[in-house]
Amino acid sequence: MASTSRNASRRTNTTHSQSRTMPTQAEAPQIEIDHQVRAILNYILCHSANKVPIKYNDLMPLADNKNELSKRFVLVTQLLETRYGIRLVQLEGTPKRYVCIAEAPVASTYELTAAQRPQFTLLYIILTYIFLRGNHIEEDKLYGMLDMMGANVREEHGYFGENISKLIEDTFVKQQYLKRERSQLSPYDDPKITYSWGLRAKCEFTYQQVVQFASKLFDQDEAFFQQQLMLAEGMDNPEMLQASSLAADNTDASFSESQHAFDSQ
């Protein structure tokens, strides 16, 4: 999905992503906008549309060396935010990588093109399902839920199109909407693949938005999903985590009832 920026307030789920944003203007060295700054800006803007993380090392040739890049990087991030409504958020781990986050992400499918809406809808369904299942779901259960909706990930779908499995396992993961993890208890066990919300999803969507969506989808009061909301917020902020049981046993059946909404689009 293409990157979208609008002049509105920033939305984030937790403060953990904000802690990896760039330094403030007071901390920035006094650097003028030169041809190197423009080259770095142009590179980031050109690569922001596909939402794939940008490697810090790939920016080095544009600034001649690491030292020159370091001098200009804070100014670049400030220009991205003030002129284009884009925040650079650093990913965990090495090598150093950043994702471009729109200050005001998509608020409605009406803001998307006809080609973008199926992907966005599928993504939102997946994120909602992961949220309702405790923010962590096994791949076979996720695919089973989609199959109940009539969307077999190995077959072409009338609305979501073809290559649904590639969209989930590759595109959404690379774009940092989904975090895909593989684990294996022993060499004799089958590997287990699980999904959770990625960094971009946590920056562009809020759990409260998902609660509102689920409330309308299942015709339930928002209070019905407070356990899931508390658990999700607690997983991102351990100090907020309280002992609570997750009532999500009927989530699969509820999702199958929503299939008609997507067939009519």
VENJO-V542152 format. One record per backbone hydrogen bond with DSSP energy under -1.0 kcal/mol. CO is the residue of the C=O (numbers start at 0). NH is the residue of the N-H. Records with the same first field share a line. If there is no record, write none. Layout:
CO = NH / NH
This chain:
5 = 7
14 = 18
16 = 19
17 = 20
19 = 89
23 = 26
24 = 27
28 = 30
31 = 33
33 = 37
34 = 38
35 = 39
36 = 40
37 = 41
38 = 42
39 = 43
40 = 44
41 = 45
42 = 46
53 = 97
55 = 58
59 = 62
62 = 64
64 = 68
65 = 69
66 = 70
67 = 71
68 = 72
71 = 75
72 = 76
73 = 77
74 = 78
75 = 79
76 = 80
77 = 81
78 = 82
79 = 83 / 85
84 = 102
86 = 100
88 = 98
95 = 55
96 = 90
97 = 53
98 = 88
100 = 86
107 = 110
108 = 111
112 = 116
115 = 119
116 = 120
117 = 121
118 = 122
119 = 123
120 = 124
121 = 125
122 = 126
123 = 127
124 = 128
125 = 129
126 = 130
127 = 131
128 = 132
129 = 134
130 = 133
136 = 194
137 = 141
138 = 142
139 = 143
140 = 144
141 = 145
142 = 146
143 = 147
144 = 148
145 = 150
146 = 149
151 = 154
152 = 164
156 = 160
160 = 156
162 = 166
163 = 167
164 = 168
165 = 169 / 170
166 = 171
169 = 173
170 = 174
171 = 176 / 177
172 = 175
175 = 199 / 200
176 = 197
178 = 195
180 = 193
182 = 191
185 = 188
191 = 182
192 = 138
193 = 180
194 = 136
195 = 178
197 = 201
198 = 202
199 = 203
200 = 204
201 = 12
205 = 209
206 = 210
207 = 211
208 = 212
209 = 213
210 = 214
211 = 215
212 = 216
213 = 217
214 = 219
220 = 223
221 = 224
222 = 225
224 = 228
225 = 229
226 = 230
227 = 231
228 = 232
229 = 233
230 = 234
231 = 235
232 = 236
236 = 239
237 = 240
245 = 247
247 = 250
249 = 253
250 = 254
251 = 255
254 = 257
255 = 258
257 = 260
258 = 261 / 262
259 = 263
